[in-house]
């Protein structure tokens, strides 16, 4: 069962427990929370088996969206992906900042940055890709986590990024590679790039907050002056 479905189940258990404790005090019929709980459990089950967790992600993202920090985290996370991809020469073709936007574009998670990754896809088809290209993509995948850590001192997102890195490495035959070690290495590389181009990162965050186009976001990056690329 997906993590999203488990989160929905946890919410339903919390609601049922709360209703048992507070129901008699506010004269709420036990039927109402029971129906709500079974509805949420039904959604979680259906979502897990039929929609790969996307429906639950929409619900959880909608609930969390009422918190300004949640929205701010998503923007800073995706800006990390965007900037590092731009610095490493991987063309950015679009971005989303909510689960609804991601769902409409067929992307997982609560937001995302899409790339022109034809070269990577071709390499995966034949099971062979250059070390340099693989390293660039691994750094981009870890850039969202690195950005969150820099701004908020911890990262709440990034599970899809870690899974993508592990899936690609496995597909390319890196069975003996320590995925956690690989994640830490490329997160550090992404962190360095972000720190060296911090003014560009901040300008990009502001542009994405205003829902600027990809071209406008790239202009915001370039308008900050000298770009540092340590790769």
PyMOL CGO cylinders between C-alpha atoms (Angstrom):
from pymol import cmd
from pymol.cgo import CYLINDER

trace = [
    CYLINDER, 0.00, 0.00, 0.00, 1.29, 3.49, -0.84, 0.3, 1, 1, 1, 1, 1, 1,
    CYLINDER, 1.29, 3.49, -0.84, 2.44, 6.00, 1.75, 0.3, 1, 1, 1, 1, 1, 1,
    CYLINDER, 2.44, 6.00, 1.75, -0.39, 8.29, 0.70, 0.3, 1, 1, 1, 1, 1, 1,
    CYLINDER, -0.39, 8.29, 0.70, -2.98, 5.62, 1.44, 0.3, 1, 1, 1, 1, 1, 1,
    CYLINDER, -2.98, 5.62, 1.44, -1.37, 4.98, 4.81, 0.3, 1, 1, 1, 1, 1, 1,
    CYLINDER, -1.37, 4.98, 4.81, -1.58, 8.69, 5.56, 0.3, 1, 1, 1, 1, 1, 1,
    CYLINDER, -1.58, 8.69, 5.56, -5.29, 8.68, 4.74, 0.3, 1, 1, 1, 1, 1, 1,
    CYLINDER, -5.29, 8.68, 4.74, -5.83, 5.69, 7.03, 0.3, 1, 1, 1, 1, 1, 1,
    CYLINDER, -5.83, 5.69, 7.03, -3.97, 7.49, 9.81, 0.3, 1, 1, 1, 1, 1, 1,
    CYLINDER, -3.97, 7.49, 9.81, -6.24, 10.51, 9.34, 0.3, 1, 1, 1, 1, 1, 1,
    CYLINDER, -6.24, 10.51, 9.34, -9.35, 8.32, 9.51, 0.3, 1, 1, 1, 1, 1, 1,
    CYLINDER, -9.35, 8.32, 9.51, -8.17, 6.67, 12.73, 0.3, 1, 1, 1, 1, 1, 1,
    CYLINDER, -8.17, 6.67, 12.73, -7.46, 10.09, 14.23, 0.3, 1, 1, 1, 1, 1, 1,
    CYLINDER, -7.46, 10.09, 14.23, -10.93, 11.34, 13.28, 0.3, 1, 1, 1, 1, 1, 1,
    CYLINDER, -10.93, 11.34, 13.28, -12.61, 8.29, 14.76, 0.3, 1, 1, 1, 1, 1, 1,
    CYLINDER, -12.61, 8.29, 14.76, -10.65, 8.61, 18.00, 0.3, 1, 1, 1, 1, 1, 1,
    CYLINDER, -10.65, 8.61, 18.00, -11.43, 12.32, 18.21, 0.3, 1, 1, 1, 1, 1, 1,
    CYLINDER, -11.43, 12.32, 18.21, -15.13, 11.69, 17.63, 0.3, 1, 1, 1, 1, 1, 1,
    CYLINDER, -15.13, 11.69, 17.63, -15.24, 9.08, 20.40, 0.3, 1, 1, 1, 1, 1, 1,
    CYLINDER, -15.24, 9.08, 20.40, -13.66, 11.54, 22.84, 0.3, 1, 1, 1, 1, 1, 1,
    CYLINDER, -13.66, 11.54, 22.84, -15.54, 14.70, 21.84, 0.3, 1, 1, 1, 1, 1, 1,
    CYLINDER, -15.54, 14.70, 21.84, -18.76, 13.34, 20.36, 0.3, 1, 1, 1, 1, 1, 1,
    CYLINDER, -18.76, 13.34, 20.36, -20.67, 13.10, 23.66, 0.3, 1, 1, 1, 1, 1, 1,
    CYLINDER, -20.67, 13.10, 23.66, -19.60, 16.63, 24.62, 0.3, 1, 1, 1, 1, 1, 1,
    CYLINDER, -19.60, 16.63, 24.62, -20.92, 18.30, 21.47, 0.3, 1, 1, 1, 1, 1, 1,
    CYLINDER, -20.92, 18.30, 21.47, -23.83, 15.93, 20.83, 0.3, 1, 1, 1, 1, 1, 1,
    CYLINDER, -23.83, 15.93, 20.83, -22.50, 14.50, 17.56, 0.3, 1, 1, 1, 1, 1, 1,
    CYLINDER, -22.50, 14.50, 17.56, -24.14, 11.28, 16.45, 0.3, 1, 1, 1, 1, 1, 1,
    CYLINDER, -24.14, 11.28, 16.45, -21.59, 8.42, 16.28, 0.3, 1, 1, 1, 1, 1, 1,
    CYLINDER, -21.59, 8.42, 16.28, -22.99, 7.61, 12.84, 0.3, 1, 1, 1, 1, 1, 1,
    CYLINDER, -22.99, 7.61, 12.84, -21.51, 10.76, 11.26, 0.3, 1, 1, 1, 1, 1, 1,
    CYLINDER, -21.51, 10.76, 11.26, -17.82, 10.15, 12.14, 0.3, 1, 1, 1, 1, 1, 1,
    CYLINDER, -17.82, 10.15, 12.14, -18.26, 6.45, 11.35, 0.3, 1, 1, 1, 1, 1, 1,
    CYLINDER, -18.26, 6.45, 11.35, -19.50, 7.25, 7.85, 0.3, 1, 1, 1, 1, 1, 1,
    CYLINDER, -19.50, 7.25, 7.85, -16.69, 9.77, 7.36, 0.3, 1, 1, 1, 1, 1, 1,
    CYLINDER, -16.69, 9.77, 7.36, -14.10, 7.27, 8.55, 0.3, 1, 1, 1, 1, 1, 1,
    CYLINDER, -14.10, 7.27, 8.55, -15.30, 4.45, 6.30, 0.3, 1, 1, 1, 1, 1, 1,
    CYLINDER, -15.30, 4.45, 6.30, -15.46, 6.88, 3.38, 0.3, 1, 1, 1, 1, 1, 1,
    CYLINDER, -15.46, 6.88, 3.38, -11.83, 7.88, 3.88, 0.3, 1, 1, 1, 1, 1, 1,
    CYLINDER, -11.83, 7.88, 3.88, -10.79, 4.23, 4.24, 0.3, 1, 1, 1, 1, 1, 1,
    CYLINDER, -10.79, 4.23, 4.24, -12.65, 3.40, 1.03, 0.3, 1, 1, 1, 1, 1, 1,
    CYLINDER, -12.65, 3.40, 1.03, -10.93, 6.24, -0.80, 0.3, 1, 1, 1, 1, 1, 1,
    CYLINDER, -10.93, 6.24, -0.80, -7.55, 5.09, 0.50, 0.3, 1, 1, 1, 1, 1, 1,
    CYLINDER, -7.55, 5.09, 0.50, -8.14, 1.52, -0.67, 0.3, 1, 1, 1, 1, 1, 1,
    CYLINDER, -8.14, 1.52, -0.67, -9.46, 2.53, -4.09, 0.3, 1, 1, 1, 1, 1, 1,
    CYLINDER, -9.46, 2.53, -4.09, -6.69, 5.06, -4.55, 0.3, 1, 1, 1, 1, 1, 1,
    CYLINDER, -6.69, 5.06, -4.55, -3.99, 2.56, -3.65, 0.3, 1, 1, 1, 1, 1, 1,
    CYLINDER, -3.99, 2.56, -3.65, -5.15, -0.08, -6.12, 0.3, 1, 1, 1, 1, 1, 1,
    CYLINDER, -5.15, -0.08, -6.12, -6.61, 2.04, -8.93, 0.3, 1, 1, 1, 1, 1, 1,
    CYLINDER, -6.61, 2.04, -8.93, -4.84, 5.40, -9.00, 0.3, 1, 1, 1, 1, 1, 1,
    CYLINDER, -4.84, 5.40, -9.00, -1.35, 4.60, -7.62, 0.3, 1, 1, 1, 1, 1, 1,
    CYLINDER, -1.35, 4.60, -7.62, -1.83, 7.04, -4.74, 0.3, 1, 1, 1, 1, 1, 1,
    CYLINDER, -1.83, 7.04, -4.74, -2.50, 10.09, -6.93, 0.3, 1, 1, 1, 1, 1, 1,
    CYLINDER, -2.50, 10.09, -6.93, -6.02, 10.69, -5.60, 0.3, 1, 1, 1, 1, 1, 1,
    CYLINDER, -6.02, 10.69, -5.60, -4.80, 10.60, -2.02, 0.3, 1, 1, 1, 1, 1, 1,
    CYLINDER, -4.80, 10.60, -2.02, -1.98, 12.97, -2.89, 0.3, 1, 1, 1, 1, 1, 1,
    CYLINDER, -1.98, 12.97, -2.89, -4.55, 15.45, -4.19, 0.3, 1, 1, 1, 1, 1, 1,
    CYLINDER, -4.55, 15.45, -4.19, -6.52, 15.29, -0.94, 0.3, 1, 1, 1, 1, 1, 1,
    CYLINDER, -6.52, 15.29, -0.94, -3.47, 15.54, 1.33, 0.3, 1, 1, 1, 1, 1, 1,
    CYLINDER, -3.47, 15.54, 1.33, -1.97, 18.34, -0.75, 0.3, 1, 1, 1, 1, 1, 1,
    CYLINDER, -1.97, 18.34, -0.75, -5.27, 20.25, -0.63, 0.3, 1, 1, 1, 1, 1, 1,
    CYLINDER, -5.27, 20.25, -0.63, -5.37, 19.94, 3.16, 0.3, 1, 1, 1, 1, 1, 1,
    CYLINDER, -5.37, 19.94, 3.16, -1.71, 20.87, 3.58, 0.3, 1, 1, 1, 1, 1, 1,
    CYLINDER, -1.71, 20.87, 3.58, -2.11, 23.75, 1.12, 0.3, 1, 1, 1, 1, 1, 1,
    CYLINDER, -2.11, 23.75, 1.12, -3.83, 25.80, 3.79, 0.3, 1, 1, 1, 1, 1, 1,
    CYLINDER, -3.83, 25.80, 3.79, -0.42, 26.10, 5.49, 0.3, 1, 1, 1, 1, 1, 1,
    CYLINDER, -0.42, 26.10, 5.49, 1.79, 28.75, 3.92, 0.3, 1, 1, 1, 1, 1, 1,
    CYLINDER, 1.79, 28.75, 3.92, 4.95, 26.80, 4.88, 0.3, 1, 1, 1, 1, 1, 1,
    CYLINDER, 4.95, 26.80, 4.88, 3.79, 23.79, 2.86, 0.3, 1, 1, 1, 1, 1, 1,
    CYLINDER, 3.79, 23.79, 2.86, 3.37, 25.90, -0.28, 0.3, 1, 1, 1, 1, 1, 1,
    CYLINDER, 3.37, 25.90, -0.28, 6.67, 27.66, 0.40, 0.3, 1, 1, 1, 1, 1, 1,
    CYLINDER, 6.67, 27.66, 0.40, 8.49, 24.34, 0.77, 0.3, 1, 1, 1, 1, 1, 1,
    CYLINDER, 8.49, 24.34, 0.77, 7.19, 23.10, -2.56, 0.3, 1, 1, 1, 1, 1, 1,
    CYLINDER, 7.19, 23.10, -2.56, 8.33, 26.25, -4.36, 0.3, 1, 1, 1, 1, 1, 1,
    CYLINDER, 8.33, 26.25, -4.36, 11.82, 26.14, -2.81, 0.3, 1, 1, 1, 1, 1, 1,
    CYLINDER, 11.82, 26.14, -2.81, 12.09, 22.40, -3.49, 0.3, 1, 1, 1, 1, 1, 1,
    CYLINDER, 12.09, 22.40, -3.49, 11.16, 22.70, -7.16, 0.3, 1, 1, 1, 1, 1, 1,
    CYLINDER, 11.16, 22.70, -7.16, 13.31, 25.80, -7.60, 0.3, 1, 1, 1, 1, 1, 1,
    CYLINDER, 13.31, 25.80, -7.60, 16.25, 23.67, -6.49, 0.3, 1, 1, 1, 1, 1, 1,
    CYLINDER, 16.25, 23.67, -6.49, 15.55, 21.16, -9.25, 0.3, 1, 1, 1, 1, 1, 1,
    CYLINDER, 15.55, 21.16, -9.25, 15.01, 23.94, -11.79, 0.3, 1, 1, 1, 1, 1, 1,
    CYLINDER, 15.01, 23.94, -11.79, 18.20, 25.88, -11.05, 0.3, 1, 1, 1, 1, 1, 1,
    CYLINDER, 18.20, 25.88, -11.05, 20.54, 22.89, -10.86, 0.3, 1, 1, 1, 1, 1, 1,
    CYLINDER, 20.54, 22.89, -10.86, 19.12, 21.44, -14.09, 0.3, 1, 1, 1, 1, 1, 1,
    CYLINDER, 19.12, 21.44, -14.09, 19.67, 24.81, -15.78, 0.3, 1, 1, 1, 1, 1, 1,
    CYLINDER, 19.67, 24.81, -15.78, 23.24, 25.03, -14.47, 0.3, 1, 1, 1, 1, 1, 1,
    CYLINDER, 23.24, 25.03, -14.47, 24.05, 21.51, -15.66, 0.3, 1, 1, 1, 1, 1, 1,
    CYLINDER, 24.05, 21.51, -15.66, 22.68, 22.03, -19.14, 0.3, 1, 1, 1, 1, 1, 1,
    CYLINDER, 22.68, 22.03, -19.14, 19.53, 19.94, -18.79, 0.3, 1, 1, 1, 1, 1, 1,
    CYLINDER, 19.53, 19.94, -18.79, 16.69, 21.83, -20.54, 0.3, 1, 1, 1, 1, 1, 1,
    CYLINDER, 16.69, 21.83, -20.54, 13.70, 22.58, -18.30, 0.3, 1, 1, 1, 1, 1, 1,
    CYLINDER, 13.70, 22.58, -18.30, 10.39, 22.38, -20.17, 0.3, 1, 1, 1, 1, 1, 1,
    CYLINDER, 10.39, 22.38, -20.17, 7.90, 23.10, -17.37, 0.3, 1, 1, 1, 1, 1, 1,
    CYLINDER, 7.90, 23.10, -17.37, 7.11, 23.01, -13.68, 0.3, 1, 1, 1, 1, 1, 1,
    CYLINDER, 7.11, 23.01, -13.68, 4.16, 22.43, -11.35, 0.3, 1, 1, 1, 1, 1, 1,
    CYLINDER, 4.16, 22.43, -11.35, 3.64, 23.57, -7.77, 0.3, 1, 1, 1, 1, 1, 1,
    CYLINDER, 3.64, 23.57, -7.77, 0.71, 21.48, -6.55, 0.3, 1, 1, 1, 1, 1, 1,
    CYLINDER, 0.71, 21.48, -6.55, -0.53, 17.90, -6.68, 0.3, 1, 1, 1, 1, 1, 1,
    CYLINDER, -0.53, 17.90, -6.68, -3.43, 19.03, -8.91, 0.3, 1, 1, 1, 1, 1, 1,
    CYLINDER, -3.43, 19.03, -8.91, -1.11, 20.63, -11.45, 0.3, 1, 1, 1, 1, 1, 1,
    CYLINDER, -1.11, 20.63, -11.45, 1.17, 17.59, -11.34, 0.3, 1, 1, 1, 1, 1, 1,
    CYLINDER, 1.17, 17.59, -11.34, -1.77, 15.21, -11.82, 0.3, 1, 1, 1, 1, 1, 1,
    CYLINDER, -1.77, 15.21, -11.82, -2.99, 17.13, -14.88, 0.3, 1, 1, 1, 1, 1, 1,
    CYLINDER, -2.99, 17.13, -14.88, 0.46, 16.76, -16.43, 0.3, 1, 1, 1, 1, 1, 1,
    CYLINDER, 0.46, 16.76, -16.43, 0.78, 13.09, -15.51, 0.3, 1, 1, 1, 1, 1, 1,
    CYLINDER, 0.78, 13.09, -15.51, 3.49, 13.67, -12.91, 0.3, 1, 1, 1, 1, 1, 1,
    CYLINDER, 3.49, 13.67, -12.91, 3.70, 12.05, -9.46, 0.3, 1, 1, 1, 1, 1, 1,
    CYLINDER, 3.70, 12.05, -9.46, 3.94, 13.91, -6.16, 0.3, 1, 1, 1, 1, 1, 1,
    CYLINDER, 3.94, 13.91, -6.16, 2.90, 17.40, -5.09, 0.3, 1, 1, 1, 1, 1, 1,
    CYLINDER, 2.90, 17.40, -5.09, 4.78, 19.28, -7.77, 0.3, 1, 1, 1, 1, 1, 1,
    CYLINDER, 4.78, 19.28, -7.77, 7.60, 18.78, -10.18, 0.3, 1, 1, 1, 1, 1, 1,
    CYLINDER, 7.60, 18.78, -10.18, 9.99, 20.10, -12.80, 0.3, 1, 1, 1, 1, 1, 1,
    CYLINDER, 9.99, 20.10, -12.80, 9.91, 18.46, -16.22, 0.3, 1, 1, 1, 1, 1, 1,
    CYLINDER, 9.91, 18.46, -16.22, 12.95, 18.17, -18.48, 0.3, 1, 1, 1, 1, 1, 1,
    CYLINDER, 12.95, 18.17, -18.48, 13.82, 17.46, -22.08, 0.3, 1, 1, 1, 1, 1, 1,
    CYLINDER, 13.82, 17.46, -22.08, 15.42, 14.15, -21.10, 0.3, 1, 1, 1, 1, 1, 1,
    CYLINDER, 15.42, 14.15, -21.10, 15.44, 12.37, -24.44, 0.3, 1, 1, 1, 1, 1, 1,
    CYLINDER, 15.44, 12.37, -24.44, 19.13, 11.53, -24.09, 0.3, 1, 1, 1, 1, 1, 1,
    CYLINDER, 19.13, 11.53, -24.09, 18.54, 9.90, -20.71, 0.3, 1, 1, 1, 1, 1, 1,
    CYLINDER, 18.54, 9.90, -20.71, 15.53, 7.95, -22.00, 0.3, 1, 1, 1, 1, 1, 1,
    CYLINDER, 15.53, 7.95, -22.00, 17.50, 6.66, -24.98, 0.3, 1, 1, 1, 1, 1, 1,
    CYLINDER, 17.50, 6.66, -24.98, 20.31, 5.53, -22.69, 0.3, 1, 1, 1, 1, 1, 1,
    CYLINDER, 20.31, 5.53, -22.69, 17.93, 3.73, -20.38, 0.3, 1, 1, 1, 1, 1, 1,
    CYLINDER, 17.93, 3.73, -20.38, 16.38, 1.88, -23.32, 0.3, 1, 1, 1, 1, 1, 1,
    CYLINDER, 16.38, 1.88, -23.32, 19.70, 0.33, -24.24, 0.3, 1, 1, 1, 1, 1, 1,
    CYLINDER, 19.70, 0.33, -24.24, 20.89, 0.07, -20.63, 0.3, 1, 1, 1, 1, 1, 1,
    CYLINDER, 20.89, 0.07, -20.63, 23.92, 2.28, -21.21, 0.3, 1, 1, 1, 1, 1, 1,
    CYLINDER, 23.92, 2.28, -21.21, 24.54, 5.90, -20.33, 0.3, 1, 1, 1, 1, 1, 1,
    CYLINDER, 24.54, 5.90, -20.33, 27.64, 8.03, -19.84, 0.3, 1, 1, 1, 1, 1, 1,
    CYLINDER, 27.64, 8.03, -19.84, 28.88, 8.53, -16.30, 0.3, 1, 1, 1, 1, 1, 1,
    CYLINDER, 28.88, 8.53, -16.30, 28.82, 12.31, -16.79, 0.3, 1, 1, 1, 1, 1, 1,
    CYLINDER, 28.82, 12.31, -16.79, 25.18, 12.38, -17.89, 0.3, 1, 1, 1, 1, 1, 1,
    CYLINDER, 25.18, 12.38, -17.89, 24.12, 10.04, -15.09, 0.3, 1, 1, 1, 1, 1, 1,
    CYLINDER, 24.12, 10.04, -15.09, 25.90, 12.19, -12.51, 0.3, 1, 1, 1, 1, 1, 1,
    CYLINDER, 25.90, 12.19, -12.51, 24.19, 15.31, -13.83, 0.3, 1, 1, 1, 1, 1, 1,
    CYLINDER, 24.19, 15.31, -13.83, 20.73, 13.79, -13.51, 0.3, 1, 1, 1, 1, 1, 1,
    CYLINDER, 20.73, 13.79, -13.51, 21.47, 12.33, -10.07, 0.3, 1, 1, 1, 1, 1, 1,
    CYLINDER, 21.47, 12.33, -10.07, 22.51, 15.79, -8.90, 0.3, 1, 1, 1, 1, 1, 1,
    CYLINDER, 22.51, 15.79, -8.90, 19.33, 17.31, -10.32, 0.3, 1, 1, 1, 1, 1, 1,
    CYLINDER, 19.33, 17.31, -10.32, 17.15, 14.69, -8.60, 0.3, 1, 1, 1, 1, 1, 1,
    CYLINDER, 17.15, 14.69, -8.60, 18.77, 15.47, -5.24, 0.3, 1, 1, 1, 1, 1, 1,
    CYLINDER, 18.77, 15.47, -5.24, 18.62, 19.24, -5.70, 0.3, 1, 1, 1, 1, 1, 1,
    CYLINDER, 18.62, 19.24, -5.70, 15.13, 19.63, -4.25, 0.3, 1, 1, 1, 1, 1, 1,
    CYLINDER, 15.13, 19.63, -4.25, 16.17, 17.96, -1.00, 0.3, 1, 1, 1, 1, 1, 1,
    CYLINDER, 16.17, 17.96, -1.00, 19.34, 20.06, -0.90, 0.3, 1, 1, 1, 1, 1, 1,
    CYLINDER, 19.34, 20.06, -0.90, 17.32, 23.26, -1.38, 0.3, 1, 1, 1, 1, 1, 1,
    CYLINDER, 17.32, 23.26, -1.38, 14.90, 22.37, 1.42, 0.3, 1, 1, 1, 1, 1, 1,
    CYLINDER, 14.90, 22.37, 1.42, 17.78, 21.61, 3.77, 0.3, 1, 1, 1, 1, 1, 1,
    CYLINDER, 17.78, 21.61, 3.77, 19.42, 24.95, 3.00, 0.3, 1, 1, 1, 1, 1, 1,
    CYLINDER, 19.42, 24.95, 3.00, 16.25, 26.99, 3.49, 0.3, 1, 1, 1, 1, 1, 1,
    CYLINDER, 16.25, 26.99, 3.49, 14.38, 25.07, 6.22, 0.3, 1, 1, 1, 1, 1, 1,
    CYLINDER, 14.38, 25.07, 6.22, 17.23, 23.03, 7.81, 0.3, 1, 1, 1, 1, 1, 1,
    CYLINDER, 17.23, 23.03, 7.81, 15.34, 19.82, 6.96, 0.3, 1, 1, 1, 1, 1, 1,
    CYLINDER, 15.34, 19.82, 6.96, 13.61, 18.19, 3.99, 0.3, 1, 1, 1, 1, 1, 1,
    CYLINDER, 13.61, 18.19, 3.99, 10.04, 16.92, 4.05, 0.3, 1, 1, 1, 1, 1, 1,
    CYLINDER, 10.04, 16.92, 4.05, 9.81, 16.19, 0.32, 0.3, 1, 1, 1, 1, 1, 1,
    CYLINDER, 9.81, 16.19, 0.32, 12.00, 14.12, -1.96, 0.3, 1, 1, 1, 1, 1, 1,
    CYLINDER, 12.00, 14.12, -1.96, 10.70, 10.56, -1.65, 0.3, 1, 1, 1, 1, 1, 1,
    CYLINDER, 10.70, 10.56, -1.65, 9.88, 10.47, -5.38, 0.3, 1, 1, 1, 1, 1, 1,
    CYLINDER, 9.88, 10.47, -5.38, 13.34, 11.87, -6.15, 0.3, 1, 1, 1, 1, 1, 1,
    CYLINDER, 13.34, 11.87, -6.15, 15.10, 9.18, -4.09, 0.3, 1, 1, 1, 1, 1, 1,
    CYLINDER, 15.10, 9.18, -4.09, 12.96, 6.49, -5.70, 0.3, 1, 1, 1, 1, 1, 1,
    CYLINDER, 12.96, 6.49, -5.70, 13.76, 7.78, -9.19, 0.3, 1, 1, 1, 1, 1, 1,
    CYLINDER, 13.76, 7.78, -9.19, 17.50, 7.74, -8.50, 0.3, 1, 1, 1, 1, 1, 1,
    CYLINDER, 17.50, 7.74, -8.50, 17.34, 4.19, -7.12, 0.3, 1, 1, 1, 1, 1, 1,
    CYLINDER, 17.34, 4.19, -7.12, 15.21, 2.95, -10.04, 0.3, 1, 1, 1, 1, 1, 1,
    CYLINDER, 15.21, 2.95, -10.04, 17.55, 4.39, -12.67, 0.3, 1, 1, 1, 1, 1, 1,
    CYLINDER, 17.55, 4.39, -12.67, 20.68, 3.03, -10.98, 0.3, 1, 1, 1, 1, 1, 1,
    CYLINDER, 20.68, 3.03, -10.98, 19.09, -0.39, -10.66, 0.3, 1, 1, 1, 1, 1, 1,
    CYLINDER, 19.09, -0.39, -10.66, 17.99, -0.37, -14.30, 0.3, 1, 1, 1, 1, 1, 1,
    CYLINDER, 17.99, -0.37, -14.30, 21.54, 0.45, -15.36, 0.3, 1, 1, 1, 1, 1, 1,
    CYLINDER, 21.54, 0.45, -15.36, 22.88, -2.49, -13.38, 0.3, 1, 1, 1, 1, 1, 1,
    CYLINDER, 22.88, -2.49, -13.38, 24.31, -0.73, -10.32, 0.3, 1, 1, 1, 1, 1, 1,
    CYLINDER, 24.31, -0.73, -10.32, 23.10, -3.44, -7.96, 0.3, 1, 1, 1, 1, 1, 1,
    CYLINDER, 23.10, -3.44, -7.96, 26.03, -3.15, -5.56, 0.3, 1, 1, 1, 1, 1, 1,
    CYLINDER, 26.03, -3.15, -5.56, 25.86, 0.62, -5.23, 0.3, 1, 1, 1, 1, 1, 1,
    CYLINDER, 25.86, 0.62, -5.23, 24.85, 2.09, -1.88, 0.3, 1, 1, 1, 1, 1, 1,
    CYLINDER, 24.85, 2.09, -1.88, 21.87, 4.21, -2.89, 0.3, 1, 1, 1, 1, 1, 1,
    CYLINDER, 21.87, 4.21, -2.89, 22.02, 6.24, 0.33, 0.3, 1, 1, 1, 1, 1, 1,
    CYLINDER, 22.02, 6.24, 0.33, 25.68, 7.01, -0.24, 0.3, 1, 1, 1, 1, 1, 1,
    CYLINDER, 25.68, 7.01, -0.24, 24.90, 8.03, -3.82, 0.3, 1, 1, 1, 1, 1, 1,
    CYLINDER, 24.90, 8.03, -3.82, 22.08, 10.25, -2.60, 0.3, 1, 1, 1, 1, 1, 1,
    CYLINDER, 22.08, 10.25, -2.60, 24.31, 11.99, -0.08, 0.3, 1, 1, 1, 1, 1, 1,
    CYLINDER, 24.31, 11.99, -0.08, 27.05, 12.56, -2.66, 0.3, 1, 1, 1, 1, 1, 1,
    CYLINDER, 27.05, 12.56, -2.66, 24.77, 14.18, -5.20, 0.3, 1, 1, 1, 1, 1, 1,
    CYLINDER, 24.77, 14.18, -5.20, 22.83, 16.11, -2.58, 0.3, 1, 1, 1, 1, 1, 1,
    CYLINDER, 22.83, 16.11, -2.58, 26.16, 17.62, -1.53, 0.3, 1, 1, 1, 1, 1, 1,
    CYLINDER, 26.16, 17.62, -1.53, 26.99, 18.50, -5.14, 0.3, 1, 1, 1, 1, 1, 1,
    CYLINDER, 26.99, 18.50, -5.14, 23.57, 20.11, -5.56, 0.3, 1, 1, 1, 1, 1, 1,
    CYLINDER, 23.57, 20.11, -5.56, 23.99, 22.02, -2.30, 0.3, 1, 1, 1, 1, 1, 1,
    CYLINDER, 23.99, 22.02, -2.30, 27.32, 23.42, -3.52, 0.3, 1, 1, 1, 1, 1, 1,
    CYLINDER, 27.32, 23.42, -3.52, 25.79, 24.60, -6.80, 0.3, 1, 1, 1, 1, 1, 1,
    CYLINDER, 25.79, 24.60, -6.80, 22.90, 26.26, -4.98, 0.3, 1, 1, 1, 1, 1, 1,
    CYLINDER, 22.90, 26.26, -4.98, 25.18, 28.04, -2.53, 0.3, 1, 1, 1, 1, 1, 1,
    CYLINDER, 25.18, 28.04, -2.53, 27.46, 29.25, -5.30, 0.3, 1, 1, 1, 1, 1, 1,
    CYLINDER, 27.46, 29.25, -5.30, 24.47, 30.64, -7.21, 0.3, 1, 1, 1, 1, 1, 1,
    CYLINDER, 24.47, 30.64, -7.21, 22.34, 31.76, -4.27, 0.3, 1, 1, 1, 1, 1, 1,
    CYLINDER, 22.34, 31.76, -4.27, 21.25, 35.10, -5.73, 0.3, 1, 1, 1, 1, 1, 1,
    CYLINDER, 21.25, 35.10, -5.73, 20.04, 33.28, -8.86, 0.3, 1, 1, 1, 1, 1, 1,
    CYLINDER, 20.04, 33.28, -8.86, 18.19, 30.77, -6.69, 0.3, 1, 1, 1, 1, 1, 1,
    CYLINDER, 18.19, 30.77, -6.69, 16.41, 33.52, -4.75, 0.3, 1, 1, 1, 1, 1, 1,
    CYLINDER, 16.41, 33.52, -4.75, 15.46, 35.29, -7.98, 0.3, 1, 1, 1, 1, 1, 1,
    CYLINDER, 15.46, 35.29, -7.98, 14.11, 32.02, -9.36, 0.3, 1, 1, 1, 1, 1, 1,
    CYLINDER, 14.11, 32.02, -9.36, 12.03, 31.39, -6.23, 0.3, 1, 1, 1, 1, 1, 1,
    CYLINDER, 12.03, 31.39, -6.23, 10.47, 34.85, -6.59, 0.3, 1, 1, 1, 1, 1, 1,
    CYLINDER, 10.47, 34.85, -6.59, 9.71, 34.21, -10.25, 0.3, 1, 1, 1, 1, 1, 1,
    CYLINDER, 9.71, 34.21, -10.25, 8.11, 30.83, -9.51, 0.3, 1, 1, 1, 1, 1, 1,
    CYLINDER, 8.11, 30.83, -9.51, 6.04, 32.37, -6.70, 0.3, 1, 1, 1, 1, 1, 1,
    CYLINDER, 6.04, 32.37, -6.70, 4.57, 34.65, -9.37, 0.3, 1, 1, 1, 1, 1, 1,
    CYLINDER, 4.57, 34.65, -9.37, 4.00, 31.62, -11.65, 0.3, 1, 1, 1, 1, 1, 1,
    CYLINDER, 4.00, 31.62, -11.65, 6.36, 33.00, -14.26, 0.3, 1, 1, 1, 1, 1, 1,
    CYLINDER, 6.36, 33.00, -14.26, 6.87, 31.07, -17.49, 0.3, 1, 1, 1, 1, 1, 1,
    CYLINDER, 6.87, 31.07, -17.49, 9.90, 28.82, -17.96, 0.3, 1, 1, 1, 1, 1, 1,
    CYLINDER, 9.90, 28.82, -17.96, 11.51, 31.46, -20.19, 0.3, 1, 1, 1, 1, 1, 1,
    CYLINDER, 11.51, 31.46, -20.19, 10.91, 34.16, -17.58, 0.3, 1, 1, 1, 1, 1, 1,
    CYLINDER, 10.91, 34.16, -17.58, 12.36, 31.91, -14.87, 0.3, 1, 1, 1, 1, 1, 1,
    CYLINDER, 12.36, 31.91, -14.87, 15.49, 31.33, -16.94, 0.3, 1, 1, 1, 1, 1, 1,
    CYLINDER, 15.49, 31.33, -16.94, 15.82, 35.07, -17.51, 0.3, 1, 1, 1, 1, 1, 1,
    CYLINDER, 15.82, 35.07, -17.51, 15.54, 35.65, -13.76, 0.3, 1, 1, 1, 1, 1, 1,
    CYLINDER, 15.54, 35.65, -13.76, 18.45, 33.23, -13.27, 0.3, 1, 1, 1, 1, 1, 1,
    CYLINDER, 18.45, 33.23, -13.27, 20.64, 34.78, -15.95, 0.3, 1, 1, 1, 1, 1, 1,
    CYLINDER, 20.64, 34.78, -15.95, 19.91, 38.35, -14.87, 0.3, 1, 1, 1, 1, 1, 1,
    CYLINDER, 19.91, 38.35, -14.87, 21.72, 37.76, -11.58, 0.3, 1, 1, 1, 1, 1, 1,
    CYLINDER, 21.72, 37.76, -11.58, 25.09, 38.02, -13.31, 0.3, 1, 1, 1, 1, 1, 1,
    CYLINDER, 25.09, 38.02, -13.31, 27.88, 35.43, -13.38, 0.3, 1, 1, 1, 1, 1, 1,
    CYLINDER, 27.88, 35.43, -13.38, 26.68, 31.85, -13.17, 0.3, 1, 1, 1, 1, 1, 1,
    CYLINDER, 26.68, 31.85, -13.17, 28.91, 29.37, -11.36, 0.3, 1, 1, 1, 1, 1, 1,
    CYLINDER, 28.91, 29.37, -11.36, 28.93, 25.76, -12.51, 0.3, 1, 1, 1, 1, 1, 1,
    CYLINDER, 28.93, 25.76, -12.51, 31.23, 23.50, -10.49, 0.3, 1, 1, 1, 1, 1, 1,
    CYLINDER, 31.23, 23.50, -10.49, 30.52, 20.42, -12.62, 0.3, 1, 1, 1, 1, 1, 1,
]
cmd.load_cgo(trace, "trace")
